Amino acid sequence: MNRASDLDVTWRKSRHSTNGGNCIEVGDGMPGAVPVRDSKDPHGPALTFPASAWRSFVVAVRAGDFDTE
């Protein structure tokens, strides 16, 4: 696991993120990989996913595959 502060990426969170700070941020600038961190702990750990896996996850979220209501 990487420390988020050690990664040379530009961090961003979704413009739809309005839930009071319980957010994740993704890093741009790692070819072939997507680092993810907790926005409340910007110097803490970051998980890194293959870009193809991250794309599949985002498609599933947008399709409502994880909706519980």
C-alpha positions, 0 to 999 in steps of 0.5 A: 500500500502506498502513502497518498502523499508519496504519489506524484498525482493530482487528486480530485473528488467527484463534483457530485460529492456533497455528503459532508466530507465522507469522500474518496479522491482519485489521483490523475497522472499514473498511466495504467493505474488509479490511486484512491485515498480517503479525502479526510486523510490526505497523507494516509494510505492510498489503494491503487487499482488497474485502470481497467478495473476502475473503469469497470467499477465506475460503469457499475456504479453509474448503472446502479449495480450497488444501489440498495434501495 
